[in-house]
Amino acid sequence: MRRASTIPFTLCCAALAVAANAHADEPRLAREPHILADPGEVTDVVDAFDDDDPFDLHVTLGFQQTWKHATIRRESYVGNTANPLLSTGGFTAGTQNVGEYTETTSRLNTRVDIGIYRDIALYLRMPIILSNSRAIDDLGGSQRMQGVVLAGAPGEQLFNLPFRSPQRSGIDYLAVGADFALLNQARDATKPTWTIGAEGRFSIGEPMHACTDTPKAGQVGCAYPSDINRNGTRDANSALDPSGVDTSYSGSQLEGQFAGSRSAGVSRGTNAIEVHTLLSKRIKYVEPYGGFRMLAEFAQGRSDFGATDLKGSVVNHPPLQGWMVLGLQVIPWEQREQFQRLTFDFRFTGAYRSEGRDYSELFDALGSSSAASLRRPNFASYQRNTDPATSGTYSSVVAPGSQKIYFTGITDVAPYGTFQLSTSMTWQAGEYIKFQVGAGWTHEQSHYLSLDQPCNPDFKDDVGQSGPCKTASKLAVGGQTVTGIPNPNHRPTISLPGNRFLVDGSNLWDAWISGIVMF
């Protein structure tokens, strides 16, 4: 009897043990209400036509504030006559302080995600820049020495300290993208969540133009590149414009390019393709993840990138960018039946930005300069000199009707890496709304801001097109060795060793907050 009486007790304990081992992720019956089963924020894809949820739409509205601080320096060219303790010949010795660069950006981030079918979604993004301000101020007494550290050609100064750019605002670009979860842990607990995606970015705002907020008397703040005197009128110097025709612009750009000033603009003036992939796997209360991103930009013809297909250009494209992301999401609390969850995200991002033509920290300061060494145009093509009177001295001269290339402030920026640490907190308050707040710190490696080479060495087959790109050689035919053809983007006063600018100690701080409504 005693042994028989223990049977109900044993069955009851076994039932409790089975209940205790039951998982929330078990398949539910059709009559049971659905519960929160989304992956972590970083790999979540809006879906549709999933069980009893035929349509999903997420609307995100966020605000982001970015502060950037950097130190701008310049190479110091010293010859042996200036310092007899150093070796003979010219050389580059150290750097000089130029200025402290600061930039503040307020941005409104808008995004709409639309579920297409199960783990496939389309999305639209449109960052709106509410304000962007830039300045270069004194650094260790550089303002008192600006006539030296900012010297251009003899007798000229490239720009003045302190320098202020005009405040910019407007739409940066419109992004259209798609995400697809190849694997989804919420559907198969044995697999991770793997998301791939791509987006196209289309610059719809006015492209950035180099400007100063404090122009000199008689000058305009945002002059066209071909306005050499920066006074809003066409330069009449026949020595600089012998043909009387400016070929650096075409169509409607040519008709109004000398009519006063233009707007500062806000967008990069590029179209771009971005691809990304992320992989995550939730293990109880944590979800580690990692992935990659890549961005390739293509300059628009209406931007100040100008003609990027010039034969002599050594670098003729915006930089390529790539990112590696590693992170950990921590989910300390959630109530799945109530669609409530608290998530903390800790992330490291490493990035590489290739050499390319870009808007640097000196874009406005150099692009709005009044220095003749930057304002005068370069020529795009040369030809063999057929004039008997001068052919013995100049074997290559500017070709008649050659395109004139004006300096816009966009320079060849050296490659560099960046490292970012960021953290955020996401609180899903219910089935239809969640909030996120976060902050991050980014460090950029030191890099040159004006790196254009004087000659393109890929073309050495024609001495007539070489212009000044040749050296004396007794072994070469004609006594000269061709080193290439002239790079029309090269400006000796900022690009030659000893004159180049670089940025050092560049750090960015970000803070953001956003709300997401889920239909």
ZAFI-938188 format. One record per atom (N, C-alpha, C, CB): x negated, y negated, z negated. Coordinates in steps of 0.1 Angstrom, whole numbers, plus 5000, padded with zeros to 4 digits. Glycine has a CB too. Example, Ala and Ser with C-alpha at 12.3 -4.5 7.8 and 13.67 -1.06 7.14 Angstrom:
2
486850574922;487750454922;486850334922;488750454910;487250224929;486350114929;487150004921;485950064943;
***
This chain:
519
499250125000;500050005000;499149885000;500950004988;498149884992;497249764991;496649745005;496149784981;496249865011;495549845024;496549795035;494949985028;497749845034;498749795044;499149645042;500049885043;499149605029;499449465026;498449365032;499649445011;497249415034;496249315039;496349295054;494849375036;497149375061;497249365076;497849225080;498149475081;498949175074;499449045078;498448935075;500749015070;497748945064;496748845061;495648835071;496148865047;495148965075;494048975085;494548915099;493649115087;495748945103;496248885115;496348735115;497648945118;496848685103;496948535102;495548475103;497548505088;494548525097;493148475098;492648475112;492248545088;492948585119;492448595133;493148495141;492748735138;494448465139;495148365147;494548225144;496648365143;494248195132;493648065129;492248055135;493548055113;491448165135;490148165142;490248135156;489448295139;491248195163;491448175177;491848025180;492448265183;492747975171;493147835173;491947745171;494247805163;491147775161;489947685158;489047685170;489247735146;488947795177;487947795188;488547745201;487447935190;489847705201;490447655214;489847525217;491947645212;489747495230;489147375235;490147285241;488047405246;489947155240;490847055246;490847065261;490546915241;489747125267;489647125281;490347245288;488247115285;491047325279;491647435285;492747395295;492247525274;493047485305;494047445315;495447425307;494247555325;496047315311;497347285305;498547335313;497447135302;499647345307;500847385314;501447275321;501847445304;502247295331;502847185339;503747095331;503647245351;504347155320;505247075312;504546995301;506247165305;503247015299;502446945289;502046805295;501247025285;501946705286;501546575290;500046575294;501846465280;499646495304;498146495307;497446415297;497946435321;496146445295;495346375285;494046315292;494846475274;493346235285;492146165290;491146275293;491546065279;490746275306;489746375310;488746315320;490446495317;488646185320;487746115330;486246135326;488045965331;485346135336;483946145332;483546005326;483046175345;482245995322;481745875317;481845755327;480245895313;481745635322;481945515330;481045515342;481745395321;479845565341;478845545352;479145635364;477445575347;479845745362;480145835373;481645855376;479445975371;482445775369;483845785371;484345735385;484645715360;485045815392;485645775405;487145765404;485145865416;487745655408;489145645408;489745745418;489645505412;490745825414;491245925423;492745905425;491046065416;493345995433;494745985437;495246115441;494945875449;496546135442;497246265445;496646375437;497046295460;496446345424;495946445415;496946485405;494646385408;497446605405;498546655397;499746555398;498046665382;500146495387;501346415387;500946265388;502146435374;499746235393;499246095394;498946075409;497946075386;499946025417;499846015431;498945895435;501146005437;498745795426;498145675431;497445615419;499145575436;496145565421;495345495411;494745365417;494245585406;494845265409;494245135413;493645065401;495345045419;492445035401;491744965390;491344825395;490445045386;491644725386;491244585389;490344545378;492544495390;489144495382;488144455372;487844305374;486844535374;487844235363;487444095363;486444075352;488744005360;485244025355;484244005345;483443875347;483244125346;482743835336;481943715336;480543755332;482543605326;479543705339;478143745337;477343615336;477643835348;476443605327;475543495325;474143545326;475743415312;473243475334;471843525336;470943405334;471643585350;469943425326;468843325323;467543385328;468843285308;466843305336;465543355341;464443245337;465543375356;463343295332;462143215329;460943275336;461943195314;460043195342;458843245348;457843135348;459143295363;456543185349;455443095350;454843095364;454343135340;454842975370;454242965384;452842915383;455142865393;451942985390;450542945391;450042935405;449643045383;448842885407;448342865420;446842905420;448542725426;446342975430;444943005431;444142875431;444643095443;442942885425;442042775425;440842805434;441642735410;440742735445;439542765454;438442675450;440042735469;437242745447;436042675442;434942715451;435842695427;434142615455;432942655463;431642645454;432742555475;430542695459;429342695451;428842555448;428242775458;429242455455;428742325452;429542265440;428942225464;430742315438;431442275426;430942345413;432942295428;430442465415;429942535403;428642615407;431042625397;427542555405;426242625409;426042755402;425142535407;426742785391;426542905384;427143025391;427042895370;428042995401;428743105408;427943135421;430143055411;428343245427;427643295439;427843195450;428143435443;427043205460;427143115472;428443145480;425943125481;428843045488;430043065496;431343035489;430143205502;432443025496;433742995490;434243125484;434642935500;435143105474;435743225468;436943175461;434743295459;437743265456;438943235448;438643265433;440143325452;438743165425;438343175411;439543145402;437243085407;440243255397;441343225387;442543155393;440743155376;443343105384;444543035388;444742915379;445843135386;445542825384;445942705377;447442705374;445542575385;447742645362;449142635359;449842535368;449342585344;451042565374;451842475382;453042435375;452242555395;453842525369;455042485363;455742595356;455942405372;456742565348;457542665342;458942665349;457742635326;459242775355;460442795363;461642845354;460242885375;462742775355;463942825348;465142825358;464242735336;465942925356;467142935365;468342995356;466843035377;469442935357;470642975350;471742995360;471042875339;472443115359;473543155368;474743205360;473043255378;475843145363;477143195358;477943255369;477943075351;478343375367;478943455379;480243525374;477943565384;481243515383;482443585381;482443705390;483743495384;482543825384;482543955391;483944005393;481544055384;484344025405;485644075408;485544205415;486543975415;486344305412;486344435419;487644505419;485244525412;487944565430;489244645431;488844785436;490244575440;489244895428;489045035432;490345095436;488245115421;490345165447;491645225452;491345375454;492145155465;492145455447;492045595449;492645635462;492745675438;491945725470;492345765483;492945905482;491245765493;492046005477;492546135475;491546205465;492546215489;492146255454;491346325444;490146245441;491046465448;488946295444;487646225439;487046135450;486646325435;487946075458;487445985469;488145845466;487846035483;487345745466;487845605464;487145505473;487645565449;487945405476;487345285483;487345165472;488245245495;486445075474;486444965465;485944835473;485444985453;486344725467;485944585472;485344515460;487244515478;484244445463;483644355453;483344225459;482344425448;483444115451;483143985456;482643895444;484443915462;481343895442;480743805432;480943655436;479243835430;481443585426;481643445428;480643365419;483143405425;479743285424;478843215416;479443085412;477543185424;479743075399;480342955393;479342835393;480942985380;478142865389;477142765389;475742835389;477242675376;474842765396;473442815397;472542685397;473142905409;471742675387;470842565385;469342615384;471242475373;468442535390;467042575390;466142455387;466642645403;465042475380;464142365377;462742415375;464642295364;461742325378;460342355375;459842235367;459542365389;459342275355;458942165345;457442185342;459742175333;456942095334;455542095331;455142225324;455241975321;453942265326;453342385320;451942365316;453442515330;451742345303;450442315297;449742195303;449542435300;450442085305;449841965311;449741965326;448541945305;450442055333;450242055347;450841935354;450942175353;451841865347;452441745353;451441635354;453641695345;450541625345;449441525345;448441555356;448741515332;448341685360;447341725370;448041765383;446541835365;449241725386;450041765397;449341725410;451441725397;448641615410;447941575423;446941665427;447341435421;446441745417;445341845420;446041985423;444341855409;446842035414;447442165415;448442175426;448042205401;449042065430;450042065441;449542005454;451242005436;448241995455;447641925467;447942005479;446141905465;448241935490;448342005503;447141975512;449641965510;447441915524;446341865532;445741745525;446841835547;444541695530;443941585523;444941465523;442741545531;445141405511;445941295509;447441315507;445841205521;447841445506;449341475504;449541565492;449841535517;450741555487;451141645476;452341715480;451441555463;452441845477;453541935483;454841895477;453142075480;454941875463;456141835457;455841775444;457241945455;456841715437;456541645424;457141725412;457141505425;456441705401;456941765389;457541645380;455841845381;458541675372;459441795373;460241795385;460341795360;460641915389;461541935401;462841995398;460742025412;463941935404;465241985401;465942025414;466041875394;466542145415;467342185426;468842135424;467242335429;469542115434;471042085432;471742205426;471642045445;472842185419;473642295414;474442355425;474542245402;474342485426;475042555436;476242635431;474142655444;477242655439;478442735435;479142785448;479442655426;479842895447;480542955458;480443105459;479942895471;480943165469;481043305471;479743355477;482243345480;479143455471;477843515475;478143605487;477143585464;478843715485;479143805496;480343885493;477943905498;480843955503;481944055501;481444195504;483144015511;481644285494;481144415495;482344515497;480344455483;482244605507;483244705509;482544845508;483944685523;482944925499;482245055497;483145175494;481345035485;482545285493;483345415491;482445495481;483645485504;483145565472;482545665463;483245795464;482645615448;482445905463;482946035464;482246125453;482646095478;483046195445;482446285435;482346425441;483346285422;481146455445;480946595450;481246705440;479546605455;480946675427;481246765416;481846675405;479946835411;482746745398;483446665387;483546765375;484846615392;482946725364;482946805352;484346825346;482046755342;485146725349;486546725343;487346835351;487246595345;486946875363;487646985370;486947115368;487646945385;485647115366;484947235364;483947215353;484247295377;484147265341;483347225329;481947285331;483947275317;481747385340;480447445342;479547365350;480547585347;480047255357;479247175366;479147035361;479947175380;478046965365;477946825362;478846735371;476446775363;478846605368;479546515377;478546455386;480346405369;478746465399;477746415409;478546325418;477046535417;478146195418;478746095427;477846035437;479345985418;478246025449;477545955460;478345845465;477046055471;477745745471;478545625476;477645535485;479145555465;478345455492;477645355500;478545235501;477445415515;477945115504;478744995506;478044905516;478844925492;478844825523;478344725532;478544585525;478944735545;477544505526;477744365521;477644265532;476544335510;478544175531;478744075542;478643935536;480044095550;477643865539;477543725534;478543635540;476143665537;479443585532;480543495537;480443355532;481943555533;479643335523;479443195518;478343125526;478943195503;478242995524;477242915531;475842955527;477442765528;474942995537;473643035533;472842925526;472843075546;471942965517;471142875510;470242785519;470342945499;470142655516;469242575523;468342505512;470042465532;467142485516;466142415506;466542275504;464742425512;466742235491;467142095488;466442055475;468742095486;466441925473;466041865461;467141785455;464741775463;467241775442;468341705435;467941555434;468741765422;466641525436;466141385434;465241345446;465341375421;465941325458;465141285469;464541145468;466041285482;463441125475;462740995475;463640895482;461341005482;463340765480;464140665487;464040675502;463640525482;465140665508;465240675523;465240815528;464040605529;465340915519;465341055524;466641115519;464141125519;467041225526;468141305522;467741425514;469041345534;468641475505;468341585496;468241715503;469341595485;469141735513;469141865520;469041835535;470541945517;467741825539;467541795553;467441915562;466241705555;467741905574;467542015584;466042035586;468241985597;465542155588;464142185590;463442105600;463942335593;464142065611;463541985622;463641835619;464242025635;464241795608;464141655604;462841635597;465441625594;461841605605;460441605599;460341485589;459441575610;460941375591;460841265582;461841265570;461041135589;462741365570;463741395560;464641275558;463041425547;464841195568;465741075567;467041095574;464940955573;467341215579;468641235585;468641205600;469741155578;467541175606;467441135620;466441225627;467240985622;466541235640;465641315648;464241235649;466141335662;463141315647;461841255648;461541225663;460741355642;461041105665;460841055679;459341065683;461340915681;458541135675;457141135677;456841235690;456341195665;456441175701;456341255713;455241355712;456041165725;454241325703;453141425701;453641555695;452041365692;454741545686;455241655680;456441715688;455841625666;457041645697;458141685705;457941645719;459441635699;456941695726;456641635740;457741665750;455441695745;458541775748;459541805758;460841725755;459841955758;461041675743;462241605739;463441705736;462641515750;463141835736;464141935733;463742025722;464342015746;464642045712;464342125701;464942265704;464942065688;464142365704;464642505708;464742595696;463742565718;464642535684;464642625672;466142655668;463942565661;467042585673;468442615671;469142625684;469142505662;470342675684;471142685696;472642665694;470942825703;473342635704;474842615703;475142505694;475442745698;476142525685;476742425677;475642375666;477942475669;474742465663;473742425653;472842305659;472842535650;472642315672;471742205678;472442075679;471342255692;473742075680;474541955683;474541865670;475941985687;474641915658;474741835646;473541845637;475941875639;472441895641;471441925632;470741805626;470442015638;470841685633;470141565628;471141465622;469441495640;472341505620;473341415615;473341415600;474741455620;472441345593;472441335579;471941465572;473741295574;472641495561;472341605552;473241725555;472341565538;472841835549;473741955549;473942005535;473142065559;474742105533;475042155520;473942245515;476442225519;473842255502;472742345496;473042495498;472642315481;474342535500;474642675502;474342755489;473842725513;474842875490;474742965478;474443105481;476042955470;474743155493;474643295496;473243325502;475643345506;472843455502;471543485508;471443485523;471043625503;472643475529;472643465544;472243595551;471843355549;472543705544;472143845550;473343935549;470943905542;473444035558;474244145556;473444265551;474944185570;474044355544;473244455538;473944595537;472844415524;473244695536;473744835534;473144885521;473444925546;473944935512;473544995500;474045135498;473944905488;473145225494;473545365492;473145405477;472945465502;473945485471;473545525457;474045665454;474245425448;473445725444;473845855439;473645865424;473145975447;474545925417;474345945402;474846075398;475145835395;474146135388;474446265383;474546255368;473446375387;475646315362;475746305347;476346445342;476646185343;476146475330;476646595324;476946565309;475646715325;478246585305;478546555291;478346685283;480046515290;477646655272;477346765262;477946715248;475846805262;479046755245;479746715233;479946565232;478946765220;479046495224;479246355222;478346265230;479046325207;477546325239;476546245247;476746285261;475146265242;476346195270;476446225285;475246165291;477746175291;474146235293;472946175300;473246165315;471646265297;472546075321;472746055336;471445995342;473945965338;471446005355;470345955363;470745935377;469046035362;469945855385;470345835399;469445745406;471745795400;469745715418;468945625427;469845535435;468045705436;469345415438;469945325447;468945265457;470645205439;469445225469;468645165479;469445055486;468045265489;468744945489;469444835496;468544785507;469644715485;469144765519;468444715530;469244595535;468244815542;468544475537;469244355541;468844325556;468844235532;469744255563;469544215576;469944065578;470344305587;469043985582;469243835582;470343795592;467943765585;471243715588;472143655597;471543545606;473443605590;472043525618;471443425626;471743285621;472043435640;472843265614;473143135609;472343095596;474643125605;471543185591;470743145579;469443085583;470543275571;468743045573;467442975575;466243075576;467042885564;466643205577;465643305580;465043275594;466143445579;465843215603;465343175616;465143295625;464043095615;464443275635;464143385645;463243485638;463543335658;463743605636;462943705630;462343805639;463743785620;462543785652;461943875662;460843815670;463043915672;460143715664;459043645670;457843745671;458643515663;457143745682;456143845685;454943825675;455543825699;454643705670;453543685661;453843705647;453043555663;455043725643;455443735629;454843865623;456943735627;454143865612;453643985606;454744045598;452343945597;455443975591;456644025583;457843945588;456444015568;458844015593;459943945599;461343995594;459943965614;461344045581;462544095576;462644065561;462744245579;463844065555;464044055541;463444175534;465444035537;463144175521;462544295515;463544405514;462144255501;463044525513;463744645510;463644675495;463244775518;464744725489;464844745475;465244885471;465744635468;464644935461;465045065456;465045075441;464145175461;465945145435;466145155421;466145305416;467445085416;465645325404;465745455397;466445425384;464445525395;467545495381;468345475369;468245595360;469745435372;467945575347;468045685337;468845625325;466645735333;469845705320;470545645309;471245755301;471645555314;471845715290;472545805280;473745735276;471645835268;474945795278;476145745272;476545825260;477345765283;476845755249;477245815236;478645785234;476345765225;479445895231;480845885228;481145925214;481645975238;481045825204;481145865190;482645885186;480545755182;483545835194;484945845190;485845845202;485345735180;486845935202;487845935212;489146015207;487345995225;490245965212;491546035210;492146055223;492445945200;491946175229;492246195243;493746185245;491846335246;494546235236;496046225238;496546085238;496746305227;495845995232;496145855232;495445775242;495945795218;494545835250;493745765260;492945655255;494745705271;492245695243;491445595236;490045655235;491945555222;489045565238;487645615238;486745495235;487245685251;485645525228;484645425225;483245485231;484445385210;482645405240;481445455246;480345355245;481745495261;479145405242;477945315242;476945365253;477245315228;476445275260;475545305272;474145245269;476145255285;473145335270;471745285269;471045325282;471045355257;470445225289;470045245303;468645185305;471045185313;467845265313;466545205318;466645215333;465345295313;466245105340;466245095354;464845045359;467344995359;464245125368;463045075374;463245055389;461945185372;462744945394;463044905408;461744865415;464044785408;461744875428;460644825436;461244745447;459844955442;460544625449;460944535460;459844515469;461444395454;460044555482;458944555492;458544415496;459244645504;457444405503;457044275509;458144235519;455644285515;458444105519;459444055528;459643915528;460744125526;460343855537;460643715537;461843695528;460943655552;461643595519;462643585508;462743445502;462343685497;463843425495;463943295487;463243315474;465543265485;462043245473;461243265461;461643155451;459743255464;460943155439;461143045429;460742915434;460243085417;459942905445;459542775451;460242745464;458042785454;461342815466;462142795479;462542655480;463342885479;463242595470;463642455471;462542355471;464642425460;461542375463;460442285461;459642265474;459542325449;459242385480;458442375492;459342345504;457742515494;460542395505;461342375516;461842235518;462542465516;461942165507;462342025507;461141925507;463341985496;459941975508;458741895507;458741795519;457541985508;458041685515;457841575526;456441585531;458041445520;455641685527;454241695531;454241735546;453541805523;453441665554;453341685568;452841825572;452541575575;452041875563;451442015566;452542115566;450342045556;453642095559;454742185559;455942145569;455342195545;456042015571;457141965580;456841975595;457441825576;455641975599;455241985613;455642125618;453841945616;456142135630;456442265635;455142345640;457442255647;455242475639;454242565646;454842605659;453942685637;454042665667;454542705681;454442855681;453642645692;455442905688;455643055689;454843125699;457043085691;454343055709;453543125720;452443045725;454543175731;451443115730;450243045736;449943115750;448943065727;449243045758;448843105771;447443065774;449843045782;446843125785;445543095789;445342955794;445043195799;444342885790;444042755795;443542755809;443142675785;444242695818;443842685832;443242555836;444942725841;443142465827;442542325829;441042335829;443042225819;440442315841;438942325841;438242235832;438442295855;438842115829;438142015820;438042065806;438941885821;438942145801;438942195787;438842345785;440142135780;438942415796;438942565794;437642615788;439142625808;436542545789;435342595783;435342585768;434142515788;436142485763;436342475748;437542545743;436342325745;438642535750;439842595745;440342695756;441042485743;440142825753;440542925762;442042965761;439743055760;442642915750;444142945748;444742815743;444343065738;445842785749;446642665745;448042695743;446442545755;448842605737;450242615735;450942625748;450842505726;451842725750;452542745762;453642635764;453242885763;453742575776;454842475778;456142525775;454742425792;457042455768;458342495764;458342605753;459042555776;457242625746;457142715735;458142685724;455742725729;458842785718;459742755707;458942705695;460442885703;459542605689;458942535677;459542595665;459142385678;458742635656;459142705643;458942605632;458342835641;460042565625;460042475614;460042555601;461242375615;459442495591;459342555578;460642535570;458142505569;461242645565;462542635558;462442655543;463442735564;461342695538;461142725524;461142875521;462342665516;461642955531;461543095530;460143145533;462543165539;459543225524;458143265525;458043415525;457343195514;456843465528;456543605527;456143635513;455343645537;456943705506;456743735492;456143875490;458143725484;455143885482;454444015480;455344115473;453143995472;455044245475;455844345468;455644345453;455544485473;456644385445;456444395431;457544495425;456644255424;457344535413;458244615406;458944545394;457544735400;460044595390;460844545379;461244655370;462044465384;461444615357;461844715347;462944655338;460544755338;464044725337;465144665330;465644765319;466344645339;465944705307;466544775296;467844715294;465644775283;468944785293;470244735291;471144825282;470944705304;472044765276;473044845268;474444775269;472544845253;475444855268;476744805269;477744895260;477244805283;478844835257;479844915249;481144905257;480044855235;481845015259;483145015265;484145075256;483045105278;485245005254;486345045246;487645065255;486644945234;488045185256;489345205263;490445205253;489245345271;491245095254;492245075243;493545155246;492644925243;493745205258;494845285261;494845335275;496145195259;495945385280;495945445293;495745355304;497245515295;496045225302;495945125313;494945015312;497345065315;494145015301;493244895300;492044935292;494044785293;490944875296;489644895288;488844775290;488945025293;487844755280;487044635280;485544685279;487444545268;484644595284;483244625283;482444495280;482744685296;481444515272;480544405269;479144455269;480944335255;478144385274;476844435275;475744325276;476744525287;474544365275;473344275276;472244355282;473044205263;471244275288;470144345294;468944245295;470444395308;467744305295;466444235297;465744295309;465644235284;465244205318;464444255329;463144185330;465344235342;462044255333;460744205335;460344225349;459744255325;459844125356;459344135370;457744125369;459844025379;457144215377;455644205377;455144085384;455144335385;453944045381;453343925388;453243955403;451943895382;453443855411;453343875426;453143735432;454643945431;452643745445;452443615452;453743575459;451343645463;453843445460;455043385466;454843335480;455543275457;453643315484;453343265498;452243345504;453043115497;452543445511;451543545515;451343565530;451943675509;451943475538;451943485553;450443485558;452643375559;450143585567;448843595573;448743505585;448543745577;447643455588;447443355599;447643425613;446143285599;447343555614;447343615627;448043755626;445943635633;448643795637;449243935637;448244015645;450643935645;447544115638;446444195644;446944305653;445644255633;448344315654;448844425663;448644385678;450244445660;448344265681;448244225695;446844165697;449344115699;445944235704;444544195706;444144215721;443644265697;445144225730;444844255743;444744135753;445844355748;445044015748;445143905757;444543785750;446543875762;443343745754;442643625748;443443495751;441243605754;444243495762;445043375765;446143355755;445643395778;446743455749;447743445739;447243435725;448743555740;445943435723;445343445710;445343315702;443943495710;445443205709;445343075702;444143065694;446643055693;444243025681;443043025672;442643155666;443242925661;443343265670;443043395664;441943465672;444343485664;440743415670;439543485676;438343435669;439443455691;437243515670;436043475663;434843485674;435743575651;433843415671;432643415680;431943555679;431743305677;431543605690;430843735690;430043745703;431843855689;428743765701;427843785713;428043905720;426343775708;428644005714;428844135721;430144135729;428844245710;431144045726;432444045732;432343975746;433443985724;433244015755;433343955768;433743805766;434244025777;433043715772;433343575770;432843515757;434843555770;432143595749;431643545736;432643535725;430943415738;433843595726;434843585716;435543715714;435943475720;435843745701;436643865698;438043825693;435943945687;439043875700;440443845696;440843915683;441343875708;441343845674;441843905661;443343925660;441343825649;444043885671;445443895671;446143775678;446043905657;447343745675;448043625680;448543545668;449243665690;448743415669;449143335658;450443375652;449143185662;450543375639;451743395631;452443255630;451543465618;453543235636;454143095635;454743065622;455343085646;454843165612;455343135599;454143095589;456043255594;452943105594;451843085585;451642935583;450543145591;451442895570;451142755566;449942755558;452342685559;448742705563;447542715556;447542655542;446442655563;448242545540;448242485527;448842565516;448842345528;449642665519;450242745509;449942895510;451742725508;449342935522;449143075525;447743125525;449843105538;446743035527;445343075527;444943115513;444442965533;444043215511;443443235498;442843115492;442343345499;443143085480;442742965473;443842865473;441542905480;444842875482;446042785482;447342855478;446142725495;447342995477;448543065475;449143045461;448243215477;450443055460;451243045448;451543185443;452442955450;451643205430;452143325425;453043305413;450943415421;453843405409;454643395397;454243495387;456143415401;454243455375;453743545364;454743535352;452243505360;454743645344;455643635332;457043615335;455043535323;457643675345;459043655349;459943745341;459243675364;460843685334;461743765325;463243705327;461443755311;464143805328;465543765329;466343825318;466143815343;467343755313;468243805303;469643795308;468143725289;470443905306;471843905311;472743935300;471944015322;473943875301;475043915292;476343915300;475043805279;477144005297;478444015305;479544075297;478144105317;480744045301;481944095295;482944105306;482543995284;483744215306;484744245316;485944315311;484044325328;487044305318;488244375315;488744455327;489344275310;489244575325;489644655336;491144695333;488744785337;491944675343;493344715343;493544835352;494344595346;494144945347;494245065355;495645095357;493545185347;496045105370;497445135374;497545275379;497945035384;
***
